[in-house]
């Protein structure tokens, strides 16, 4: 059975970089992986292929939407570690529906029997948009992964995505696999959130400059580590995520918090931080 994943998160949080490294980690574990970029910018797979591959919607338009004229090699490109890559693309800015393009992408890939050929399919989805169109990958996914950081905006977005997962889980066998903390030196706000809305935390990646550099270079961390073994420790974060996913975790159907309640919860954390305890107070607690 194919393991199908959908990665969401606030815009600019590092979803595509995270997705490419997870896809590579799964490939390193011996799995045949297809990553599908679902963003009109069509740059999801850039660090896997090193260039902006042609999109499915452009290829369909060139063929006047005659699916029978399109072959797998017209839309599927081989990336690092053997990860196959597809970019859905999107309509011109300000026109059309990106969600429609996602639907057409899935339709074409099914026509090509692509969904039957992979051990893992990973959808990397635009920003934190949770309209019906861009929530479409959740119709096909077993697990949703949410990329966040330790900040207010990213967790607020994560909560909206959790609400979308909860809604889709009513009619689909979908679970939230958990949060992935990216570019964060602390996790106190993440812990505050998961205490209110219980869900697994798959991994917390600290502020590592090489992760940002990998995006600029158009390489995964694994490819960079081929020439610089000192980066192996970074790859281990992604291998840990891959191992958890391959174990087929139970996951959760999250109970999202209401917007006002979450706003109050997270803003209160900033406005009324817990004062650090004095050494004397710490000793008192230890004695108790």
Protein Blocks (a to p, Z undefined) as FASTA:
>chain_A
ZZddddeddehilmmmmmmmmmmmmmmnopacdddddbfklpmmmmmnopacddfklmmm
mnoopaklpcfklmpccdehhiacddebjadehiajfklmmmmmmmmmmmnommmmpfbd
cdddehjbfbfklmmmmmmpmbdcddddfbfklmmmmmmmmmmmmmmmmmpccddfbdcd
ehiabfklmmmmmmmmgcddfbdcdddfklmmmmmnopafklmmmmmmklmmmmmmmmmm
mmmmmnopgbjadddddfklmmmmmmmmmmmccddddfklmmmmmmZZ
